[in-house]
Amino acid sequence: MSDLLPGHFCAICDRRRNLLEAHECTDPIRADLMYPRLPDRPNTVIVSLWDVRAADDLKIRYDFDRDGWVISMDLTHDDNSGIIKTVKEDQEVAFIPAWKGLTFRFII
């Protein structure tokens, strides 16, 4: 287990779990990107769904230039041959501003 992504602390089990370890905990999984601009740090979280329902992976990263979260996906094409081909990697599908809706007013 990487110390850059330390895992999920389960309040019910009261111990740290590997992110991929299956157990009965239903707490949300938290993934912290600690100083992602540093060259030796991860800067993207990949979210995958393992179920009977198929879904493409989501890639989540922070865009410091635009000050918000970017969600991207690999665009794929299924030509009915049974082989799914990646058409474009990391296509941005959503941008979420970091401070949407927050305003600060100073009363003097």
C-alpha positions as CSV (number, residue, x, y, z in Angstrom):
1,M,0.0,0.0,0.0
2,S,1.4,3.4,-1.0
3,D,2.0,6.1,1.6
4,L,0.8,8.6,-1.0
5,L,-2.7,7.2,-1.0
6,P,-2.8,5.7,2.5
7,G,-6.2,3.9,2.2
8,H,-9.6,4.2,3.7
9,F,-10.2,4.6,7.4
10,C,-13.3,2.7,8.3
11,A,-15.1,4.2,11.3
12,I,-17.2,1.0,11.7
13,C,-14.3,-1.4,11.6
14,D,-12.0,1.2,13.4
15,R,-9.0,0.4,11.3
16,R,-7.3,1.3,8.1
17,R,-8.3,-0.7,5.0
18,N,-6.7,-1.0,1.6
19,L,-8.8,0.8,-1.0
20,L,-9.4,-2.4,-2.8
21,E,-10.0,-4.6,0.2
22,A,-13.6,-5.9,0.2
23,H,-15.4,-5.7,3.5
24,E,-18.8,-4.9,4.9
25,C,-18.1,-1.2,5.5
26,T,-20.4,1.2,3.6
27,D,-18.6,4.4,4.6
28,P,-17.6,6.6,1.6
29,I,-14.0,6.0,0.4
30,R,-11.8,9.0,0.7
31,A,-8.8,9.6,-1.6
32,D,-6.6,12.5,-0.7
33,L,-4.4,14.1,-3.4
34,M,-1.6,15.5,-1.2
35,Y,0.3,18.2,-3.0
36,P,-0.5,16.9,-6.5
37,R,1.7,19.5,-8.3
38,L,4.9,17.9,-7.0
39,P,6.5,15.6,-9.6
40,D,6.7,12.6,-7.3
41,R,3.0,12.7,-6.2
42,P,-0.1,11.2,-7.9
43,N,-2.4,13.9,-9.4
44,T,-5.4,11.8,-10.6
45,V,-7.9,9.5,-8.9
46,I,-9.5,6.9,-11.2
47,V,-12.9,5.7,-10.1
48,S,-14.1,2.3,-11.5
49,L,-17.4,0.5,-11.1
50,W,-17.3,-3.3,-10.5
51,D,-20.8,-4.6,-10.8
52,V,-23.1,-6.3,-13.3
53,R,-23.7,-2.9,-14.8
54,A,-20.9,-1.7,-17.1
55,A,-19.6,1.8,-16.9
56,D,-16.4,3.6,-18.1
57,D,-13.8,4.7,-15.6
58,L,-13.8,8.3,-14.4
59,K,-10.6,10.2,-13.9
60,I,-10.6,13.1,-11.5
61,R,-7.9,15.7,-11.1
62,Y,-7.6,19.3,-9.9
63,D,-6.9,22.0,-12.5
64,F,-5.0,24.8,-10.6
65,D,-5.1,27.1,-13.7
66,R,-8.9,27.1,-13.7
67,D,-9.3,26.5,-9.9
68,G,-11.6,23.5,-10.0
69,W,-12.0,19.7,-10.5
70,V,-11.8,18.1,-13.9
71,I,-13.6,14.9,-14.7
72,S,-12.4,13.1,-17.8
73,M,-13.0,9.7,-19.5
74,D,-11.5,7.7,-22.3
75,L,-13.8,7.9,-25.3
76,T,-14.3,4.4,-26.7
77,H,-16.0,2.9,-29.8
78,D,-17.5,-0.5,-30.1
79,D,-17.8,-1.6,-33.7
80,N,-19.8,-4.7,-32.8
81,S,-16.7,-6.9,-33.4
82,G,-16.3,-7.5,-29.7
83,I,-13.3,-5.2,-29.4
84,I,-13.7,-1.9,-27.8
85,K,-11.2,0.7,-29.1
86,T,-10.1,3.9,-27.3
87,V,-10.7,6.8,-29.7
88,K,-9.5,9.6,-27.4
89,E,-7.9,9.4,-24.0
90,D,-8.7,11.8,-21.2
91,Q,-11.6,13.6,-22.8
92,E,-12.9,16.2,-20.4
93,V,-16.6,15.6,-19.7
94,A,-17.1,18.0,-16.7
95,F,-15.5,20.9,-14.9
96,I,-16.6,21.7,-11.3
97,P,-15.4,25.0,-9.9
98,A,-13.8,24.7,-6.5
99,W,-15.8,27.4,-4.8
100,K,-19.1,27.3,-6.6
101,G,-21.8,29.3,-4.9
102,L,-19.6,30.7,-2.1
103,T,-19.5,34.4,-1.7
104,F,-17.9,36.4,1.1
105,R,-19.2,39.7,2.3
106,F,-17.5,41.9,4.8
107,I,-19.7,44.0,7.1
108,I,-17.9,47.1,8.5
